[in-house]
Amino acid sequence: MNTNDQPTEPTDEPAVARYRRSDPGKEPTTPAGQAAAVEGMSAAGGYVPAANPETAVGRFQAQLLDIHHQYEQARRAEIIAAGGDPDEDRDPLEHVRWVADEYDQRRDDPAQLTAFLARLADELTLEDVRALRVAGEAAVAATSRVIGAEKDRGMKADRIAEEVGLTVSRVYQILREQRPDGDK
C-alpha cells in the first residue's frame, strides 16, 4: 500500500483529520515562549512525563536542562570572544518571559514550583532580582497606559484581559479611570 491508498478495513481512527486554525495573535512570538508552548502541549497530551525531581526521569530532565544551559553559556562566550554580539537578534525580554511562563506553568504544583524556584535562585544574582523587581514595578505602573493604547488601536477588552492576565472587569475599570471627567 502506498501513502495515497486509504485502508479498506475499519479502524478506530477517524478517516478525515479535523484542522482548526489557531489565532496567530495568541501564539508565542519568542523562542522561549514557543519552546514552553511545545513543552506544555506535549505534557498535556501525555507525551512527556511531568518533571519530578524525585524520579529518574525528573532528574534526567533537570540534568538535560542544565547541560543545555551550560551549552548556551559556552556558545555565548565563544561569540563574545570572536567579537560578535550574542544578543543581536534576541528579544530583550526573552528571559523575563521565560521566567514568567515557567512560573505560571508550575505555580499549582508545589514540587515543580519548588524545583523551578531552586533552579532560578541558582541562576539569579541579587542585582538580577532587584532589576526584575523594579522592572515589575515599572510594568505595573505602565499597565494602564498600555491597556489604553491597545484599546485605542481597536483591541477588545476581553482580548486585552487575556493578554495581560487581568479580568475583563478590571480592564474596564482601568479604561474608565483613564477617561477625562467630561467623558463620564
VENJO-V823071 format. One record per backbone hydrogen bond with DSSP energy under -0.5 kcal/mol. CO is the residue of the C=O (numbers start at 1). NH is the residue of the N-H. E is the energy in kcal/mol with one decimal. If there is no record, write none. Layout:
BEGIN
<<CO	NH	E> <CO	NH	E>>
END
This chain:
BEGIN
<<2	5	-1.2> <17	19	-0.6> <22	24	-0.7> <23	26	-2.0> <24	27	-0.9> <30	34	-2.8> <31	35	-2.6> <32	36	-2.3> <33	37	-2.2> <34	38	-2.4> <35	39	-2.6> <36	40	-2.7> <37	41	-2.7> <38	42	-2.6> <39	43	-2.5> <40	44	-2.7> <41	45	-2.0> <42	47	-2.6> <42	48	-0.9> <43	46	-1.2> <52	55	-2.3> <55	59	-2.4> <56	60	-2.4> <57	61	-2.8> <58	62	-2.3> <59	63	-2.5> <60	64	-2.8> <61	65	-2.6> <62	66	-2.1> <63	67	-2.6> <64	68	-2.5> <65	69	-2.5> <66	70	-2.6> <67	71	-2.4> <68	72	-2.5> <69	73	-2.2> <70	74	-2.5> <71	75	-3.1> <72	76	-2.3> <73	77	-2.2> <74	78	-2.1> <75	79	-2.3> <76	80	-2.4> <77	81	-2.6> <78	82	-1.7> <79	84	-2.7> <80	83	-1.8> <84	86	-0.7> <85	88	-1.6> <87	90	-1.2> <91	94	-1.9> <93	97	-2.7> <94	98	-2.2> <95	99	-2.7> <96	100	-2.4> <97	101	-3.0> <98	102	-2.9> <99	103	-2.5> <100	104	-2.7> <101	105	-2.4> <102	106	-1.3> <103	107	-1.5> <106	109	-1.8> <106	113	-0.5> <108	110	-0.6> <109	113	-3.0> <110	114	-2.5> <111	115	-2.1> <112	116	-2.6> <113	117	-2.9> <114	118	-2.1> <115	119	-2.2> <116	120	-2.8> <117	121	-2.7> <118	122	-1.5> <119	123	-1.2> <120	124	-2.6> <125	129	-2.4> <126	130	-2.4> <127	131	-2.4> <128	132	-2.7> <129	133	-2.7> <130	134	-2.9> <131	135	-2.5> <132	136	-2.5> <133	137	-2.1> <134	138	-2.4> <135	139	-2.6> <136	140	-2.4> <137	141	-2.4> <138	142	-1.9> <139	143	-1.1> <140	143	-0.5> <140	144	-0.5> <142	146	-2.4> <143	147	-2.8> <144	148	-2.3> <145	149	-2.4> <146	150	-2.4> <147	151	-2.4> <148	152	-2.4> <149	153	-1.4> <150	155	-2.4> <151	154	-1.5> <156	160	-2.3> <157	161	-2.7> <158	162	-2.0> <159	163	-2.5> <160	164	-2.7> <161	165	-1.6> <161	166	-1.7> <167	171	-1.9> <168	172	-2.5> <169	173	-2.1> <170	174	-2.4> <171	175	-2.4> <172	176	-2.5> <173	177	-2.3> <174	178	-1.1> <175	179	-0.9> <176	179	-0.7> <180	183	-2.2> <181	184	-1.1>>
END
